[in-house]
Amino acid sequence: MGLKTTALDNYSRRLVEYCSLQALQSLTSPDLGDTIHEGSFSRFTFDMMLAWETPTPSDQQTTMESISKEREDRKEPLGPNEAVMGDDTSLFYSDMMPLLVNEEPTVGEDAYVWFGSVFPLACDVVNARFTFEALTATTANRLHYPAYDKFLKEMDKSFKSLQNLPTPTEVEFAEDEFILDMEGTAGTQRVVRHIGTTSWPGRLTLTNKALYFEASGKLSYGPAFKVELSDTGMDQQVTTASTGPFGAPLFDKAIEFTSLPEPLLLEFPEMTSSIRRDLWLTMIREVIFLHRFISTYNIESPIHKWEVHSRVILGVIRLHAAREMLRMSPPPPSSFLIFSLYDDLPKGDFVLEQLANNLKETSTITPFSASYVFKSLNKSDPIALFAEMAKEHDRDSSSHEQPLTSLGNTIDQVRDEAREVTVANAHIEGMKEEGLTDSLLVLVGLVSPISKLGPVIQQVTSWDNPPLTGSVLAVTLLIIYNEWVGYALAAALILAVSAMFWARQRKVGEICSEVIIDTSSDKTTMESIVEAQHNMKKVHEYVKTANIVILRLWSIVLARSPKHTETVIWMLTGLAVALAVVPFKYVLMGLTVAIFMANTRAAKAMSNPRGSRRWREWWESIPAVPVHTVDKAELRTA
């Protein structure tokens, strides 16, 4: 009976898929933007996802039971009347509005991913699961129709607004160049370029090929400064940066291109956070990764290249729509951008490699590709490349099956490993926010067990227990003489493995789930301040001593003191001859015996304090190379 039910469910789902694909072809043939604006497209596709998720009554009952169980686990309201909302809550879509429509069926993640695989408008199958998580973070991972309808309408609105943006001054776009974002205009927030100690506000434009900055003039913008992002021959490096008055790095709200002949430092001023800077940094890197992907995997066909460009453009449009829809809690940009996402995820390069292989296996543009979706949205201003795409589409419009099974398996594997990494780094992120004092206390606490080895080593080498010291010396000499150092290291590794097995069997990791660091002190605040000052003086003395040692060594190497240089030459020559004649194991044995015998009474009785004094006097008589600190301006004028 179970096999018959499973076969019936598979047949029902296949029937839903076939009927949905046939209806999509007719629904998307006219202007897609009009159908989205009317709401007919969102209503039909949402019902299509519902039908795919619950093709039979038994599936519907199972889905409702799982949703109810999830809500009970999360302690979320089951009915619309149970949620207590304030009187001032707006009725237009906000981050909390889906909680008001719990009585309507909702769509799950698998149905959303399936729809993205057949028609990549609401999501791309490559990052569909991450997009779904970002959109449903406030609604228990269930997609409600008002949110879905609002998302598609915001996508259409963002697409049309990007189409109407002006071209940068004295710039002529390529035929397949499309604006992804623009800021610095009268209706947007400011963008400032810093050149040394001067600042220039202006307009910043990002396309799928380049970045343009135009300095603001009195009546218009100046000529655009172009950063070519499609040049894979130049290793584009863009990083975060800090800016401030007179070049002081006070505000961490800027990005910097470090690989350009002319430096480019752009600031995105904000009152509190650096969300704008992070958004632009992610989008710029997405464009760089896009062209690097095309170059790395040798994608040469213009149709395949434009398919990749279309995926990136649609991803940016989804990002704009989601940020407009979720203003109260903006989603992370990487959830909507393919290459930025998988550049950070563990083994994300496997997904990109599989994506490139799948792309090369597709010889034509189908009605269910990103290029076709972009074409349907871009009816008013078609790109010249669409003519070639249209011919291919007319020749083969029925072939929409793509090898997505292996890609889906790779994505699931990467997603699982990403969750493991997130859990593993949860406590590390908290440590990164600690101050210098707390970090030093944690470091001292973690290193303190190792410091306990010092007294043990001192006890062994001090001959307080002659049988123990003699045994250790004999074993060490035997290992060196017979060249068993490799075996000794292997034995040490086996002991470490045994300790790990013992800890796993005793479940020590579960019992000792965290490290406790004692930060208490029996000193008063004034005593702590005085001690900190003394420690800083000690650190300063150590730094000065290190500088003096290095300068005296340079003096010997450069022969500024011929007498000392000659002494060092004879010493190094004698040492080189000794190492060349005497086998190295005997040298190690001699050093080992010297270390152990240095603490014996006989060695202490035979030691000559005058010898160490003469060595100290010889070292202090070496003249250090003089140091003169200058500024860059002085070097240029010299």
N, C-alpha and C positions, 0 to 999 in steps of 0.2 A: 504494500500500500504506500510506503514511504517513497519507493522508487517511482511509482506512478505520479505521486504528488510533485516530486522534484522535476520530472519530465514535463508535467503540465505547467509548472511555474516557468521553466526555461522556454517552453513554446509560447506562453503568454507574453513573456518579456521580449522574445524575438519578434512577435507580431507587433507589439507596441513600438519597437525600434524601427521596423520596416514602415509602418504607417506614419510614424513621426518624421522619418527621413523624406518620405514622399511629400508630406504636407509642408515640410520646411523648404523644399525646392520651389514650391509655388508661392509660399509666403514671403520668401526673400527675393523673389524676382523683381518686384517693384522697388521703389526707394525705401530702403530699410529704415532710414531716419524717420519717415512719416509714420510707419507702422509702430515704431517705438514711441513716438510722441503721442499717438492715439491710445496706446496702451494695449492694442490687440496682440502685438508680438509678445509682450511680457506675459499677458494672461495665457496665451496659448502655450508658450514654452514652459511656463510654470506648471500648467496642467500636464504637460508632456512629461516633465520630471516626476510629478506625482504618480502618473500612470506607470512610468518605468519602475519607480520605487515599490509600488504596490500593484503589480499586474493582476493579482487574484485577491479575493476576500480574505483568504488565510494570511497572505502577506500583509494586508492592511491591519489585521488584528495583531499580528506579531510586531509590526512597527509601532502601533499605539502602545502596546505593553512595554516595549523597550524604552519609548519616550517617557512613559509614566515612571518607570524604574529610575531613569536618569534624573528626573525631576525630584523624586523622593530622595535619591542619594545626595543631590545638591541642595535639597530643602528649598525648592523653588515653587511658586504658586502654580496651581493647576487650573484655576479658573480666572476669568477676567475680573471678577468682583473681589478677589482675594488680595489683589495688589493694591497697596495704599499709595496713592500718588498725590502730590501737592496740588492745590487749586491753581497754582500759577504755571502748571506744566502745559507747554504749547502742544497743539494737536498736529502740527506739521511734523515730518519725520525728524526724529532726534535719536540719540543713542539708546533711549529707553522706550521708544514707541512700540517696538515689536512685543514688549511685554503686555500690551493692551489688546493683542489680537490672538490670544492663545486658542480661541475656539476654532480658528481656521486651520486646515491641514498645512503642515510645514514640510520642507524638503530637507533631506539629509545629505551628507557629504558625498556618498557614492553616486547618487542621482545627479548632483551638481557636476561632479567630475565626468560622468558619462556625457552630459550635455556639452561640456567643454570639449570633449573628444570629437563630437560630431559637428559642432558649430561653435568655433572659438570666439564668441562675442563676450559673454559674461566672464569667461575665464579661459586660460590656456591649459591644455591637458598637462603640460610639463610642470606647472606650479599651481594647478587648480586646488589641490588640498590645502596649500598654504593660504591661497586667496580666500577659500571658504572659511578657514579658521579666523582670518582677520575680519571678515564681514560678520561672522556670527559669534564673536567673542563675548558679546553682552546678551546673547539669546540662547545659551545652552547648546551651541553648535547645531542649531536648527534655523533654516532660512525661511523667513516669513514673506508672504507676497508683497506687502507694502515696502519692505526693504528691497526686495528684488526689483520691483517696478521703479522705485526711486533710483536705484543703482543704474539701471539701463538708461533712464531718462537723463541722469547726470552724465553718463558716458556720451550720449548724443549731444548734450549741451556743451560739454568740454571739447568734443571733436569740432563742432561748428565754431566755437570761440577760437580755437587754435587755427582754424582755416582763415579766420578774418584778421589775424595778427599781421602787422606791417612787416615788410622785409627790412633788414638792417640797412643803414645808409651805405650807398655805393657798393652794394653786394648783389650779385645775381645768383640765385639758387640754382643748383643742379635740378634736373628733371625729376629725380626721385628723392629730393630733399624736403623734409617736412618739419615744421616747428613743433617742438615738444613742450616748451615752456618759455615764458618771457616775464621778467620782473624789472622794476626800476622805472616804470611808466607812472603817469599821474594816478591811475587807478590801482596801483600795486605798491608794495613796500619798497624801500630804498635798497639799492645795491651800490657799494662804494669800492672803488679801486684804489689801492695804496701803492704809491711809488716813492720809496724812501720815507720822508716825513710829510709828504703832501698826499692829499686825498681828493679823488675825483668821483663824484656821483655820476651815475649813468644808467643805461639800459642794457640788460643782459638777456641774450637770446640763445637758446639751446636747440639744435636740430639733431637729426639722426646722423649728421656728418661732421658738425663743427660747433664751436662755441664762439659767440660774437659779443664784444663789449663796445658800446658807443658812449663816449663821454658826453655829458649834458652841456649844451650851450645855452645862450640866452634865449634863442628862439627855436633852435633845432638841435639835433644830435650831430656830433662830429663823425668822422670816418670810423668805420667799425674796425676794431682790432680782432683779428680772426685767429682762433686756435684750432688747427686741423686735428680732429679726433679720429679721422679715418686713416691716418698715416701710420700703418703698422711697423714701418721701418724705424720710427722714432719711439722709444720706450716711454710712453706718456706716464708721468707720475704726478698724481694729484693727491694732496694730503690736507688734513686739517691744520689750521694755523691760528695764532692769536695776534690781535692788533690792539692799538691804543694810542693815546696822544704822544706825538713825537716819536713814533715807532716803538713805544713800550708795549710788550706783549701782555696786556691786561685782560682782554675780552676774547674768549675762545669762541668766535663766531665767524671765522673766515676759512677760506680754502686757498691753497697755493699750488701752482704748477711749478715743479722744481726741475723739469726737464726741458724748459724752453730757453732759447737764446736770450730773450727778454723776459725778466721775471713777471709773473702775473699773480697778484694777491688781491682777492675779492672778499669783501666783508658783507655779511647779511645782518644788518643791525636789528636787534630785538631787545625787548625790555628784560626778559628773564631767561628763557631757554635758548637753545641753538637748533630748533626744529627745522627752520628754513635752511640753515647751512647744511644740516644732515640730509635734507631732501635733495638739494642741488648736488651735493657730493655724490649721493647714490645714483642720481640720474646721469651725471657726467660719467661716472664709472661704468654705468650700464652701456652707454654708447661706446666707450673704449673697449669694453669686453665684447660687444657686438662685432666690431671689426676684427678684434683679435681672434674671435671664434671663426669668422669667415676665413681668415688667413691660416689659422692653425690646422683646420680640417680641409683646406683646399677646396672650398666651395666656389666653383667657377661659373656655373650656369647663372645667367641674369635672373631667371625665374626663381631659382633657389635662393639667391641673394636677397631678392625682394621679399620672399617669404619670411626670411629671418628678420629683415627690417620691419615688416608688417607686424610680426610678433612683438617686437620691442615697442613700436608705436602704440599698438593696442594695449600693451602692458602699462605704458605711461598714462594713457587715457583712463584705464581702470583705476590707476593710482590717484589721478586728479578727481575722479568721480567719488572714490571712497573717502578721500580727505574732505571733499565738500559735503558728503553725506554724514560723516562721523566727525564733526568738528569738535565735539566735546572730548573725544579720545582718539586722536588721529592714529591710524594703523601704521605699522612699520613699513617703510617703502619697499624693502626687499621682498615682502610677501607677494608683490605684484610684478616684480621685475625678474625675469628668468636668470640672466647671467649674473647679476649681483647676488641673487639668492644662492645659486649653486657654486659661486666662487668662495663663499664662506662656509658652506655645509661640508662635513666630512664626506669624502668620496664623491663630491659633486661633479668632478670631472668625468666620472663614469656616465652620469646622466647626459652630460653635454656630448660625449662621444656617441652614445646611443642615439641622441637626437640628430646628430650629423649623419649617422648611417641611415636612419629612417628618412631623413630629408633627401639623401641621394637616391634612395630607392623609389622615390616618387618622381615620375617623369613629367607629369603635367600638373597644372593647378586645378584642383577640384572645387566644387561648390561648398566644400566644408573645410577650406583652408583659411589661414589668417589673411592671405592676399585677397581672397574673394570677399571676406568680411570687410576688409578695408575698402575694397572697390565698391561694395554696396553702400557703405557710409559716405563715400566720396563721389557721389553721383554728380554733384554740382561742379566739381573741379577735377576731372579725371587726370591722372598722371599718364604721360606718354607711354610708359611701359605697359599700361593696361591693354593697349592694342595687341601686343604680342601675347599677353595673357589670355585675352578673349579668344584668340584663334585656338590656343591650346585647350581652353575650356570647351569651346564648341566641338572640338575634335573628340574629347573624352570627358563628358560631363557626368557620366554615370559611375565612374570609378572613384569611390570615396573611402574604400577600405584601406587602412594603413596599418603597418605592423606595430601596434601599440602595446601588445602584451608584454614583450620583453622590456619596453620602456617603462611600463607601469610597475613591473617587478623591481626594476632598478630604482625607481622613485620611492617605492615603499621601503626598500632596504636603506636608502639614504635617509629617509624620514625617521625611521626607527633609530638609526645611529645618531641622528641629530638630537633626538630626544634624550638619548643616553648622555651625549656630551653636555646638553643643557642641565641635566640633573647633576652631572659631575662638577660643573662649573658654577653651580648655584651658590655654594659657600665662598668660592674664590671671588665672585663679583662683590660680595660683601667686604672681603678683605681689601679689595682695591680702593674702596671708599674710605678706609681708615687713614688717620693722619700719620706723620712721620714718627711721632713718639710711640703710638700704638704698634706700628709696624716693627720698630726696633725692639719693643718688649716681646712681641710675638717671635721675632727672630732669635732673641736671646733665650726665650723659653724652649724653642725647638732645638737649638744647638746645645743646650745645657746637658742632655744625656751624653753627647759626644765628649764634652769637656771632662766627664768622669773617667774617661780612659787615660787622661794625663797622669793622675796619681798611680794608676796601675802600671803604666809604662815606666814611670820613675822608680817605682818599687822594684821592678824587674831589673833595671839597669843599675840600681844603686848598691847591689850586693848585700842588702839587708837580710835576704834569705839566700845564702850561697847555693844550696842545692837547686833551688828554682832557677836562679840566674844562670848557673852553670848548665843546667839542662836546656834552657832556651838557647843559650849561646851554641851549645853542641849541635842541637837540631838545626839551627840556622846555618851553621858552617857546613853541616852534612848536606843540606838541601842545595846550597850554592856550589859546593864542590862537585856533587853528582849531577848538577844542572837539572834539578827537579823543581825549578821555580814554576814551570807550567803545571806540574802535578799539584803543587801547593795551592796555586790559584784555583785549579779545578776543585780541589777539596774544599776550599773556602766557599766557592759557589754552591757546591752540594750542601754545605751546612746552611747557607742562606735559603736554599730551596726547602730543606727540611724544616727550617723555622717557619716558612710560609705555610707548608702543609700542616704543621702543628697548630698555627694560628687559625687556619681554616677549619680544622677538625674541632677545635675548642670554641669556635665562633667568637674569637677575641674581637673582631671588627664590630660585631653587634653589641658586645658587652661594653667595649670602649668606643662609643660612637663619636666622641669628640675629644679634642685636646684642651685641657684646662690650663690657662696661663694666669699665674698670680701676678697682679699688677699693684698689689698693696705695698706700702712703704712705711717704715717706722720713723721717717724723717719729716721734719716740718717743711712748709712751703719755702721758707727762706733757705734752709739747708739744701733743699733740692735745687734751687736756683744757683747757689754757690757751687754745688757739685757739678751742675751742668756747665758753668763757666770754666771750672778747672778741666773738665773733659774736653771742652772746645779748645782750650790752650794746649792740651796734650795732642789733640789731633793736628793743631797748627804746627807744633814742634815736629811731629812725625812727617808732615808734608815738607817742611823745610829741610829735615834731614835727608829725605828721599831726593829732593832737588840737588842737595849738595853732593850726594853720592853719584848721581848721574852726571853732574858737571865735572867732578873729578875723574870719572871714568872717561869722559870725552877728552879731558886734558891729557890723559895717558894715551888714548888712541891717536889724538892729533899731534902728539909729541911736543906739547907746549912746555913740558918739563923733561928734557932729554935724559936726565939721570934716572928718574922714575920709570920712564918708558923703557930704558935699556934693562933695568932690573926685571920688569914684567916680561920683556921679550925672552930673557934667559930662563925665567921661571916657566913660561908657557912652552918653550922649546924642550926643556927637561921633562916636563909633564907629558908632552907629545911623544918623546922617545920612550918614556916609561910605559905609556899605554900601548905603543906599537910593539914593544919587546915582551912585556909581561902579559900573560893571558888575563882577560878581563875578570874571570871568576876569582883569580887570586887578588886582584885589586879590590873586588867587593868583599872578599873574606878579610883582607887587611883593614878596610874601613869598618867592617862589623866589629872586629876585635878591638879597634881603636875606640869605637863608641862605648863598648862594654867596659873596657879597661880605664876609660877616662874618669870613672867615678870610684875607682879602687883607691885604697889608702896609699899603695905604692906609687900610683900615678900622681896623686896629690902631693906626696912627699917629694917626688922628683921634678914637679913642675917649677919652672923658673919665672917668677913674676916680672923679672927684667925683660924676658923675651916678649911677653905680651905688651909691656910698656914700649919697647922699641918698635914693635909693629904699629902701635897706635901713633907713636911720634912720626913714623915713616908715612903713615896714611894722612896725618894732619898736615904734613909738609907739602903735599901735592897741591899745587895752585888750581883753583876751580876756574872754569871758563867763564868770563864775565857775561852777564845777561843784561840786556837793555830792552825794556818794554816800550813799544811805540804803538801808535794808532795807524789805521789804514791811510788816513789823510796825510800823515807825516811820511809814509812810505811813498805815496804818489808824488809828493812835492820834492822828495829827496832825489 
